[in-house]
Amino acid sequence: MFLNRIAKYRLFEIKWASKGSISTALRFLVPSGWVARLSRTGDRRSYFRLQSEAWLDLAKRQAEIYSAFAALMSGGMRLLHDATAERMERLRALQELFDWLDQEMPKLLERWERERGGRR
C-alpha cells in the first residue's frame, strides 16, 4: 500500500499476508472509509488507495476517549482504595498517562494539521 493505488491481486503476489487476511481487512477498511475501492473502465480488477484524511479523523476520535480512560482509572482507585500499593501505582500511572494524552494529543493533532499547511 506504499503506492498511490494497488490492485488487490498484487497484494496477494507481494505475500505480506494471505488472500483471506487481505480480503478480511479490506471488508473492514473499505466500509470504514479508511481505504477507497477504485476501478478503471474496462478493467474488472479492484484497486485500493489509503484515505489519509480518514486516518487523521480516526486519531482525532481516539484522542477524545483519553479523558474517559483517565476517569475510569480514577474510579478504579476509589473502588480499590484498600488495594496494595503496587496495584494503586499501576492505576495511578495509567491515569497520569491518559490525563497527559488527553491534554497533549489535541495539541499534537493541531500541530500536525498546521505544519502540513493544508496539504491533502
C-alpha positions as CSV (number, residue, x, y, z in Angstrom):
1,M,0.0,0.0,0.0
2,F,3.0,2.2,-0.4
3,L,1.8,3.0,-3.9
4,N,-0.9,5.5,-4.7
5,R,-3.2,2.6,-5.6
6,I,-2.6,-1.0,-5.9
7,A,-4.6,-3.9,-7.3
8,K,-5.9,-6.5,-4.9
9,Y,-4.3,-9.3,-6.9
10,R,-0.9,-7.6,-6.5
11,L,-1.3,-7.6,-2.7
12,F,-1.7,-11.4,-2.9
13,E,1.5,-11.6,-5.0
14,I,3.5,-9.5,-2.6
15,K,2.9,-12.2,0.0
16,W,2.7,-9.9,3.0
17,A,-0.5,-11.8,4.0
18,S,-2.8,-14.5,2.9
19,K,-5.7,-13.9,0.5
20,G,-8.1,-14.4,3.3
21,S,-6.3,-11.9,5.6
22,I,-6.3,-9.3,2.9
23,S,-9.9,-9.8,1.9
24,T,-11.0,-9.7,5.6
25,A,-9.0,-6.5,6.2
26,L,-10.5,-4.8,3.0
27,R,-14.0,-5.8,4.1
28,F,-13.4,-3.8,7.2
29,L,-11.3,-0.9,5.8
30,V,-13.4,0.0,2.8
31,P,-16.8,0.5,4.5
32,S,-15.0,2.3,7.3
33,G,-13.7,4.8,4.8
34,W,-10.0,4.2,5.6
35,V,-9.4,2.6,2.2
36,A,-11.1,3.6,-1.1
37,R,-12.0,1.0,-3.7
38,L,-11.3,2.2,-7.2
39,S,-12.0,0.8,-10.6
40,R,-10.9,1.5,-14.2
41,T,-13.2,1.4,-17.2
42,G,-12.9,-1.9,-18.9
43,D,-10.9,-3.4,-16.1
44,R,-12.6,-5.9,-13.8
45,R,-10.0,-5.6,-11.1
46,S,-10.5,-3.6,-7.9
47,Y,-7.8,-1.1,-6.9
48,F,-7.4,0.4,-3.4
49,R,-6.0,3.6,-2.1
50,L,-5.4,4.7,1.5
51,Q,-7.5,7.6,2.6
52,S,-5.1,9.8,4.6
53,E,-7.9,12.0,5.9
54,A,-9.7,9.1,7.4
55,W,-6.7,8.1,9.4
56,L,-6.4,11.6,10.8
57,D,-10.1,11.6,11.7
58,L,-9.6,8.2,13.5
59,A,-6.7,9.7,15.5
60,K,-8.9,12.6,16.5
61,R,-11.7,10.3,17.6
62,Q,-9.3,8.2,19.6
63,A,-8.0,11.4,21.3
64,E,-11.5,12.1,22.6
65,I,-11.5,8.9,24.7
66,Y,-8.4,9.6,26.8
67,S,-10.3,11.7,29.4
68,A,-12.8,8.8,29.8
69,F,-10.0,6.4,30.4
70,A,-8.4,8.7,33.0
71,A,-11.8,8.9,34.7
72,L,-12.1,5.2,34.6
73,M,-8.7,4.8,36.3
74,S,-9.7,7.4,39.0
75,G,-12.9,5.4,39.6
76,G,-10.8,2.2,39.9
77,M,-8.6,3.8,42.5
78,R,-11.6,4.9,44.5
79,L,-13.1,1.4,44.4
80,L,-9.8,-0.3,45.2
81,H,-8.7,2.3,47.9
82,D,-7.6,-0.6,50.1
83,A,-5.6,-2.4,47.4
84,T,-1.9,-3.0,47.5
85,A,0.4,-0.1,46.8
86,E,1.6,-1.9,43.7
87,R,-1.9,-2.1,42.3
88,M,-2.7,1.5,43.1
89,E,0.5,2.6,41.5
90,R,-0.4,0.8,38.3
91,L,-3.8,2.6,38.2
92,R,-2.2,5.9,39.1
93,A,0.4,5.6,36.3
94,L,-2.4,4.8,33.8
95,Q,-4.4,7.7,35.0
96,E,-1.5,10.0,34.6
97,L,-0.8,8.7,31.1
98,F,-4.4,9.1,30.0
99,D,-4.5,12.6,31.6
100,W,-1.4,13.5,29.7
101,L,-2.7,12.1,26.4
102,D,-5.9,13.9,26.9
103,Q,-4.0,17.2,27.2
104,E,-1.4,16.7,24.6
105,M,-3.0,14.7,21.8
106,P,-5.3,17.5,20.6
107,K,-2.3,19.9,20.5
108,L,-0.3,17.3,18.6
109,L,-3.0,16.8,16.0
110,E,-3.5,20.6,15.6
111,R,0.2,21.0,15.1
112,W,0.2,18.2,12.6
113,E,-2.5,19.9,10.6
114,R,-0.8,23.3,10.9
115,E,2.6,22.0,9.8
116,R,1.0,20.2,6.8
117,G,-0.3,23.6,5.8
118,G,-3.4,22.3,4.2
119,R,-1.7,19.7,2.1
120,R,-4.1,16.8,1.5
